[in-house]
Amino acid sequence: MPRPTTRIPLNTLAVPFGLAGFAETWSYAAPVLHLPAFLPQVFWVIAAVAWLWMLGAHVVRGIRVRAHERLVDQLRHPAQGPLAALVPATAMLLGVDLAHVWPVGGQVLVLLAVAVAAGFAAWLLSTWFEGRLALESVHGGYLLPTVAAALVGSVATHEVGATWLSWACFGVGVFFWGVMTGLLLLRLCFRPELPGPLVPTMAILVAPPAVATVSVFALTDDVVTLPVQAIAGLGALLFLVQLALLPRYVRLSFSLGFWSFVFPAAAVATAAVEWLRVLDPSWAWILVVAVLALLCALVAVVGARSIGLAAHHLLRQAEDVLQAADDQDAEPGPVTGATRVV
């Protein structure tokens, strides 16, 4: 079987990120619905296994193709590079859950992930400052290194007790939220439409206000302040934009890039659960159940299609191996005075 010449696309890292966001939604919803504590842990274990497996797959493939494509080249790639921020962002979410059973380990993982995310964002920005980045290259994933990672870091550091870092992360996330969203809107409005595989990244637009809502509630002890109301208004508008984009999303051919829909949906669901918890209406549980049901349906569909896609890929690989073996057996042997009968 020939050695691969390209690395695994970085958009596959959206799989564990989406699963971690899904598990986080269940963690926030469990107390509201009085669910057993072990139930969200099932989803956290799945997310952790997916994160470790995906990291291992990328490392193994990277070792096999390093003569053809270096990691630094993939990280500098205008389409793929920003997506690498999904690795530390997912680690932050996993660290928060780990802190529930191992506080020191969880805090160390979160702080290490924040440091890695900050270092990667700084390096990536420095490469963009070289002036070789075309506006056509910008997509929703450009919000990941500076916006998503920072806002997730704000919540994660607060949850593990590193509150001295929470507002700093929040400040970075809010600043670049404005900058990168403006850049993305310019690209989407005044340049040709995104290629099909990158269209799902537009869903990321709805994630920053949702994560910022959860962060503000955490940092202000659940006080309904003017900033959190303003963020909710912006989030509602961007959510309506996503609803308007549904016909375009439905026409897309399925790929693992569809996992880009999962974390934004989970973030919106978590923010909705937080609002219901804080306002505490008597009918809150009805809406929480509805939100969870919709999110579970999305994850089930994307997960089932992903398994089918993986099975098809493995089947194709097996057929290629068998075909290569048949071709090798069919090759004529050396002629030694008589015709070889095959």
FENCORZI-V142492 format. One record per backbone hydrogen bond with DSSP energy under -1.0 kcal/mol. NH is the residue of the N-H (numbers start at 1). CO is the residue of the C=O. Records with the same first field share a line. If there is no record, write none. Layout:
NH=CO, CO
This chain:
12=9
13=10
14=11
15=12
17=13
18=14
19=15
20=16
21=17
22=18
23=19
24=20
25=21
26=22
27=23
28=24
29=25
30=26
33=29
35=30
39=36
42=38
44=40
45=41
46=42
47=43
48=44
49=45
50=46
51=47
52=48
53=49
54=50
55=51
56=52
57=53
58=54
59=55
60=56
61=57
62=58
63=59
64=60
65=61
68=65
69=65
74=70
75=71
76=72
81=77
83=80
84=81
85=82
86=83
87=84
89=85
90=86
91=87
92=88
93=89
94=90
95=91
96=92
97=93
98=94
99=95
100=97
101=98
102=98
106=102
107=103
108=104
109=105
110=106
111=107
112=108
113=109
114=110
115=111
116=112
117=113
118=114
119=115
120=116
121=117
122=118
123=119
124=120
125=121
126=122
127=123
128=124
129=125
130=127
131=128
137=134
138=135
142=139
143=140
144=141
147=143
148=143
149=144
151=147
152=148
153=149
154=150
155=151
156=152
157=153
158=154
159=155
160=156
161=158
162=157
163=161
165=162
169=165
170=166
171=167
172=168
173=169
174=170
175=171
176=172
177=173
178=174
179=175
180=176
181=177
182=178
183=179
184=180
185=181
186=182
187=183
188=184
189=185
190=186
191=187
198=195
199=196
201=198
202=199
203=200
204=201
205=202
206=203
207=204
211=207
212=208
213=209
214=210
215=211
216=212
217=213
218=214
219=215
220=216
222=217
225=223
229=225
230=226
231=227
232=228
233=229
234=230
235=231
236=232
237=233
238=234
239=235
240=236
241=237
242=238
243=239
244=240
245=241
249=245
250=246
251=247
252=249
258=255
259=256
260=257
261=258
265=261
266=262
267=263
268=264
269=265
270=266
271=267
272=268
273=269
274=270
275=271
276=272
277=273
278=274
279=275
280=276
284=281
286=283
287=283
288=284
289=285
290=286
291=287
292=288
293=289
294=290
295=291
296=292
297=293
298=294
299=295
300=296
301=297
302=298
303=299
304=300
305=301
306=302
307=303
308=304
309=305
310=306
311=307
312=308
313=309
314=310
315=311
316=312
317=313
318=314
319=315
320=316
321=317
322=318
323=319
324=320
325=321
326=322
327=323
328=324
329=325
330=326
